[in-house]
Amino acid sequence: MNDSNVVQAEHIVIKALENGVTIIGLTRGKDTKFHHTEKLDQGEVMIAQFTEDTSAIKIRGRATVFTKHGTIDTM
């Protein structure tokens, strides 16, 4: 892989606190759209990354989000 193809972007960790937590990736650009969806069950963990295509991540359900800025619990 060429170094110019490597994305150096922020990572977050999402830990589901209940079954059916939905994680939705949102696109960058003029029109923000959903581009990727994942479902997690209780105890499952996902590592997500902001990229050239992903500008935001939406989380539905009870989860803990770990970032370099701190920890956030969803309601």
C-alpha positions in Angstrom: 0.0 0.0 0.0 1.2 3.4 -0.9 1.5 5.9 2.0 -0.6 8.4 0.1 -3.6 5.9 0.4 -3.4 5.7 4.2 -6.1 7.6 6.0 -4.9 9.2 9.2 -8.2 9.9 10.9 -9.8 9.9 14.4 -10.9 6.5 15.8 -13.7 5.9 18.3 -14.8 2.8 20.1 -18.5 2.0 20.6 -19.6 -0.6 23.1 -23.2 -1.7 23.1 -25.0 -1.7 26.4 -28.1 -3.4 25.0 -29.1 -5.5 22.0 -29.9 -3.8 18.8 -27.6 -0.7 19.0 -27.5 0.9 15.6 -24.4 2.7 14.3 -24.9 4.9 11.2 -22.1 6.5 9.1 -23.0 9.8 7.5 -21.3 11.1 4.3 -19.3 14.3 3.8 -20.1 16.8 1.1 -22.9 19.1 0.0 -25.6 16.5 0.8 -25.2 14.5 4.0 -26.5 11.0 3.5 -26.4 7.6 5.3 -23.8 5.4 3.8 -23.2 2.5 6.2 -25.2 0.9 9.0 -24.2 -1.7 11.6 -26.1 -3.4 14.5 -24.4 -4.4 17.7 -25.7 -6.6 20.5 -25.0 -6.1 24.2 -21.3 -6.4 24.9 -20.2 -6.1 21.3 -17.6 -3.5 20.4 -17.0 -1.6 17.2 -14.0 0.5 16.3 -15.0 3.3 13.9 -13.0 5.8 12.0 -13.8 9.2 10.5 -12.5 9.2 6.9 -12.6 11.1 3.6 -16.2 9.7 3.2 -17.4 9.7 6.8 -18.0 13.0 8.5 -20.3 11.9 11.3 -21.5 8.8 13.1 -25.0 8.5 14.6 -25.7 6.0 17.4 -29.2 4.7 18.3 -29.6 2.8 21.6 -27.7 2.5 24.8 -23.9 2.5 24.3 -20.7 3.8 25.6 -18.5 5.8 23.2 -14.8 6.1 23.9 -12.8 8.9 22.2 -9.5 10.6 22.8 -11.6 13.4 24.3 -13.3 11.2 26.9 -16.1 8.8 27.4 -19.8 9.4 26.5 -22.8 7.3 27.5 -25.9 7.5 25.2 -29.3 7.4 26.8 
